[in-house]
Amino acid sequence: MSKLKVLVVDDARFIRERVTSMVRDAFPESVVDAFENGRDAVKAMQARQYDLILCDWEMPQMSGLELLQWTRSRPEYNTVPFLMVTSRGEREYVLKAIQAGVNDYLGKPFTSEQLVQKIVKALGKGGRLSLEQQERAAKLLQEDKSRKEPAAKSMPKPKGLAQLRCSDQTFKCAIKDLTLREVKVVIKNEHVFPVLLEQVVVDIEQLSGDSVARINGFVLSVQATEARMDSPYVEVRVQFADDDPDKMAHLSKYIASVR
């Protein structure tokens, strides 16, 4: 096939733009149309034949499930790969989509690598994707992976470990910087974060695992370590609100030892 025709349907503009960009990066010669609801998508599908549909579940006017059911009722779209791209990952939703004829499921949030792998898997089976297109996508994924690896290796050695205890969650952290007034820690991006200005307790540990101090504080800032939506790590800055002299003495000695 010469050009891959892809339909993106999502009521969130930034998701439509992000998915469109990911598809075009991996398949430069593709034609990508994006719409915010199922009704507009139906009109587009009646006017043009698409090779792949990437669709959200919850949308106004016509949901992703309703669009999937309409698609499977049409002879010209009965076998066209349909990928549900949604935060609705509960078992009942997945089963409904499978029963309606979905080809695959991709949960939000997702990376470019995950999306492209799903596309290649869906289109490669029926010969809808040429060998050249598959090889190009694989090459781009490898290049993207290679760009990320040096950044991960260049991260400085942490000055210690910590556990950031919030009201309903405990985060394992690496200490990026530490003073008697505040601490900057790095946590893995698992899409759950401390709340700004929330009261927290920081358990500071040596790299050996020995305890240094348990200090009260509050979250001063939360930001990604890289300027991209799928940043693998998040930096959290905690302002201390503890004036216990014994704690401060232990902390002062530890800070001197890691400088």
Residue pairs with C-beta under 8 A, 6 or more apart in sequence:
1 51
1 128
1 129
1 130
1 133
2 29
3 29
3 30
3 31
4 27
4 29
4 30
4 31
4 51
4 52
4 123
4 128
4 129
4 133
5 30
5 31
5 33
5 48
5 49
5 50
5 51
5 52
6 23
6 27
6 30
6 31
6 32
6 33
6 50
6 51
6 52
6 53
6 54
7 32
7 33
7 34
7 35
7 41
7 44
7 45
7 50
7 52
7 53
7 54
7 55
8 16
8 19
8 20
8 23
8 32
8 33
8 34
8 35
8 54
8 55
9 34
9 35
9 36
9 37
9 38
9 40
9 41
9 53
9 54
9 55
9 56
9 59
9 64
9 67
10 16
10 19
10 34
10 36
10 55
10 56
10 59
10 85
11 36
11 37
11 56
11 58
11 59
11 60
12 56
13 36
15 56
15 85
15 108
16 34
16 35
16 36
17 34
18 229
19 34
19 54
19 85
19 115
20 32
20 34
22 112
22 115
22 116
23 30
23 32
23 54
23 115
23 119
24 30
24 32
25 112
25 140
26 112
26 116
26 119
26 136
26 137
26 140
26 141
27 119
27 133
27 136
27 137
28 136
33 44
33 48
33 50
35 41
35 44
36 59
36 60
37 59
37 60
37 61
37 62
38 55
38 59
38 61
38 62
38 63
38 64
38 66
38 67
38 70
39 61
39 62
41 53
41 55
41 62
41 67
42 62
42 67
42 70
44 50
45 71
45 74
45 77
49 76
50 77
50 80
51 80
51 81
51 123
51 128
52 80
52 81
52 83
52 119
52 122
52 123
52 128
53 67
53 71
53 80
53 81
53 82
53 83
54 83
54 85
54 115
55 64
55 67
55 68
55 82
55 83
55 84
55 85
56 64
56 84
56 85
56 86
57 63
57 64
57 65
57 84
57 86
57 87
57 88
57 93
57 97
58 64
58 86
58 88
62 70
64 84
64 86
65 96
65 97
65 100
68 82
68 84
68 97
68 100
68 101
68 102
69 100
69 101
71 77
71 78
71 80
71 82
71 101
72 78
72 82
72 100
72 101
79 126
81 103
81 104
81 122
81 123
81 126
81 128
82 101
82 102
82 103
83 102
83 103
83 104
83 105
83 106
83 118
83 119
83 122
84 97
84 102
84 104
84 105
84 106
85 106
85 108
85 110
85 115
86 93
86 105
86 106
86 107
86 108
87 107
87 108
89 105
89 107
94 105
97 105
103 122
104 118
104 121
104 122
106 114
106 115
106 118
109 191
109 229
109 230
110 230
111 230
112 144
112 230
113 141
113 144
113 145
116 137
116 140
116 141
117 141
119 129
119 137
120 129
120 134
120 137
120 138
123 129
124 134
148 232
151 226
152 232
156 176
158 174
158 175
158 176
158 186
158 207
159 175
159 176
159 177
159 178
159 258
160 174
160 175
160 178
160 204
160 205
160 206
160 207
160 212
160 254
160 258
161 172
161 173
161 174
161 175
161 204
161 205
161 206
161 207
161 209
162 172
162 173
162 174
162 175
162 183
162 185
162 202
162 203
162 204
162 205
163 170
163 171
163 172
163 173
163 202
163 203
163 205
164 170
164 171
164 173
164 185
164 187
164 194
164 200
164 201
164 202
164 236
164 238
165 200
165 201
165 202
165 203
166 194
166 195
166 198
166 200
167 198
167 199
169 192
169 194
171 185
171 187
171 194
171 236
172 187
172 188
173 185
173 186
173 187
173 236
174 185
174 186
175 183
175 184
175 185
175 204
176 184
176 185
176 186
176 235
177 183
177 184
178 184
178 204
178 251
178 254
178 255
178 258
179 255
180 240
180 248
180 251
180 252
180 255
181 239
181 240
182 217
182 220
182 237
182 238
182 239
182 240
183 202
183 204
183 215
183 217
183 237
183 238
183 240
184 235
184 236
184 237
184 238
185 202
185 235
185 236
185 238
186 225
186 233
186 234
186 235
186 236
187 193
187 233
187 234
187 236
188 232
188 233
188 234
189 224
189 230
189 231
189 232
189 233
189 234
193 222
193 234
193 236
194 200
194 219
194 222
194 236
195 219
196 219
196 220
196 221
196 222
197 218
197 219
197 220
198 218
198 219
199 216
199 217
199 218
199 241
200 216
200 217
200 218
200 219
200 238
201 214
201 215
201 216
201 217
202 214
202 215
202 216
202 217
202 238
202 240
203 211
203 213
203 214
204 211
204 212
204 213
204 214
204 215
204 251
204 254
205 211
205 212
206 212
206 254
212 250
212 251
212 254
213 247
213 250
213 251
213 254
214 247
215 240
215 242
215 247
215 251
216 240
216 241
216 242
217 238
217 239
217 240
217 241
217 242
218 238
218 239
218 241
219 236
219 237
219 238
220 237
220 238
220 239
221 235
221 236
221 237
222 234
222 235
222 236
222 237
223 234
223 235
224 231
224 233
224 234
224 235
225 231
225 232
225 233
225 234
225 235
226 232
226 233
242 248
